[in-house]
Amino acid sequence: MGDVTTKPFWETTPLHKMDRAQWEALCDGCGKCCLHKLEDDETGEVHATNVACRLLDSQTALCTDYRHRRAHVPECVRLTPQSLATIAWLPSTCAYRLLAEGQTLQPWHYLISGDRETVHTAGISTRGWTVSEVVAGDLEHHLTDRVL
């Protein structure tokens, strides 16, 4: 008998057909979507800052109250398969965005590497370089040239 290889769910299940556990598993835990961005009124260009939502833990790059985040931060965007097409600021490394664009997950994504630390060791996450919106002040003073 030949080898039977089972493809992973993210290669076989369209985003809109994923169950909640599969959908949540796609998040690599980088924290980039929790950063404040500034949009140029004239050009529409989005600029990244190093200012994070008050719920983002800068050392873990994870939300400190993910389940109840919208109670604390009503403007927190909830990603859905339907909303992906309307959110232009999603990081270029975001698994949701990559899959929606027909691309594959990156080698550092924990679903590929088997280790949740690889997003950090690869330098993809926000770990260690953000400042909380609670203390940041004007966002214009926190623009970053990091690729999101």
Solvent accessible surface area in square Angstrom, and as a share of the most:
residue,aa,sasa,rsa
1,M,248,1.11
2,G,63,0.61
3,D,143,0.74
4,V,139,0.80
5,T,117,0.68
6,T,124,0.72
7,K,130,0.55
8,P,46,0.29
9,F,47,0.19
10,W,32,0.11
11,E,96,0.43
12,T,82,0.48
13,T,32,0.19
14,P,64,0.40
15,L,26,0.13
16,H,119,0.53
17,K,139,0.59
18,M,22,0.10
19,D,81,0.42
20,R,155,0.57
21,A,76,0.59
22,Q,45,0.20
23,W,27,0.10
24,E,54,0.24
25,A,25,0.19
26,L,0,0.00
27,C,57,0.34
28,D,10,0.05
29,G,7,0.07
30,C,11,0.06
31,G,7,0.07
32,K,8,0.03
33,C,57,0.34
34,C,38,0.23
35,L,6,0.03
36,H,56,0.25
37,K,42,0.18
38,L,41,0.21
39,E,117,0.52
40,D,52,0.27
41,D,148,0.76
42,E,165,0.74
43,T,98,0.57
44,G,35,0.34
45,E,99,0.44
46,V,63,0.36
47,H,65,0.29
48,A,14,0.11
49,T,0,0.00
50,N,38,0.19
51,V,0,0.00
52,A,2,0.02
53,C,21,0.13
54,R,105,0.38
55,L,23,0.12
56,L,16,0.08
57,D,48,0.25
58,S,37,0.24
59,Q,117,0.52
60,T,53,0.31
61,A,2,0.02
62,L,97,0.48
63,C,33,0.20
64,T,90,0.53
65,D,41,0.21
66,Y,101,0.38
67,R,205,0.75
68,H,102,0.45
69,R,34,0.12
70,R,118,0.43
71,A,85,0.66
72,H,87,0.39
73,V,8,0.05
74,P,91,0.57
75,E,124,0.55
76,C,33,0.20
77,V,70,0.40
78,R,120,0.44
79,L,31,0.15
80,T,27,0.16
81,P,42,0.26
82,Q,134,0.60
83,S,26,0.17
84,L,17,0.09
85,A,99,0.77
86,T,110,0.64
87,I,19,0.10
88,A,92,0.72
89,W,73,0.26
90,L,5,0.03
91,P,2,0.01
92,S,50,0.32
93,T,26,0.15
94,C,14,0.08
95,A,2,0.02
96,Y,12,0.04
97,R,76,0.28
98,L,9,0.04
99,L,29,0.14
100,A,57,0.44
101,E,94,0.42
102,G,70,0.68
103,Q,87,0.39
104,T,98,0.57
105,L,13,0.06
106,Q,60,0.27
107,P,99,0.62
108,W,32,0.11
109,H,2,0.01
110,Y,33,0.13
111,L,44,0.22
112,I,85,0.43
113,S,48,0.31
114,G,69,0.67
115,D,66,0.34
116,R,131,0.48
117,E,76,0.34
118,T,32,0.19
119,V,3,0.02
120,H,31,0.14
121,T,112,0.65
122,A,52,0.41
123,G,54,0.52
124,I,32,0.16
125,S,6,0.04
126,T,0,0.00
127,R,88,0.32
128,G,53,0.51
129,W,42,0.15
130,T,21,0.12
131,V,41,0.23
132,S,39,0.25
133,E,45,0.20
134,V,109,0.62
135,V,110,0.63
136,A,15,0.11
137,G,60,0.58
138,D,87,0.45
139,L,44,0.22
140,E,110,0.49
141,H,145,0.65
142,H,38,0.17
143,L,96,0.48
144,T,34,0.20
145,D,138,0.71
146,R,112,0.41
147,V,121,0.70
148,L,28,0.14
